[in-house]
């Protein structure tokens, strides 16, 4: 079985008549973990609305770039 470009399901529910074979993608899971770790390092001032508004798109892009790098690294 080959994985999709998003790494496949991180926590698949297999052979379930209600859910089928679905789950959060590994790419989304890796990005969420990267974001959680990154946000944990922010101080209270960095969470101010003006700072978050300016950086939210960059943060999301970086987290998905990190996730893509993790997926690529898993191939080796």
SVG drawing of the C-alpha trace seen along z (x, -y; Angstrom):
<svg xmlns="http://www.w3.org/2000/svg" viewBox="-22 -45 39 49">
<polyline fill="none" stroke="black" stroke-width="0.4" points="0.0,0.0 1.4,-3.4 0.9,-6.5 -0.6,-9.6 1.4,-12.9 -0.1,-13.9 1.4,-10.7 -1.9,-8.9 -3.9,-8.7 -2.2,-9.5 -4.8,-7.7 -6.9,-5.7 -10.2,-4.1 -10.1,-1.0 -12.9,1.3 -15.5,-0.6 -18.9,-0.7 -19.7,-4.1 -16.3,-5.8 -14.7,-3.8 -11.0,-4.4 -10.6,-8.1 -8.5,-10.1 -6.3,-13.1 -3.5,-13.1 0.1,-12.7 0.9,-16.0 -1.8,-17.8 -0.8,-16.0 2.9,-17.0 1.9,-20.6 -0.3,-20.7 2.5,-19.4 5.0,-21.9 2.5,-24.7 1.8,-23.6 5.5,-23.4 6.2,-26.8 3.4,-28.5 4.5,-27.1 7.7,-29.1 5.9,-32.4 5.8,-34.8 2.6,-36.6 3.6,-39.7 4.0,-37.7 0.4,-36.5 -0.8,-40.1 -3.3,-40.5 -1.2,-42.8 1.7,-40.3 -0.5,-37.3 -2.3,-39.1 1.0,-39.8 2.5,-36.4 -0.4,-33.9 0.0,-33.2 3.7,-32.8 3.3,-30.5 0.9,-28.3 3.2,-28.2 6.2,-27.3 4.4,-24.5 3.3,-22.9 6.8,-23.3 8.1,-21.5 5.4,-18.8 6.4,-18.3 10.1,-18.0 9.1,-15.4 7.2,-13.4 10.1,-13.6 12.5,-12.5 10.4,-9.4 11.0,-8.2 14.7,-7.8"/>
</svg>
